């Protein structure tokens, strides 16, 4: 399965960045249109993405004055041609997250 990995540094404390990412993704219907749900784990600042055609994860790690947000998506082989578009969309959405 092809993987799409997008990382973005966001200024702020890990928990605050996690909540900002969670609020942003839940406020958008992009994943919902694809039949995806995200199971959030507040303690570890992670989320598991589950959908019929793909799966993935969201992870927020602590950095020096910033938090590193990583989204990893596993695409089925049939969606390989859309890998670039998926990566572009994820980067666009992550760049819009503010704390």
Secondary structure, 3 states (H helix, E strand, C coil): CEEEEEEEEEECCHHHHHHHHHHHHHHCCHHHHCCCEEEEECCCCEEEEECCCEEEEEEEEECCCEEEEEEEEEECHHHHHHHHHHHHHHHHHHHCCCC
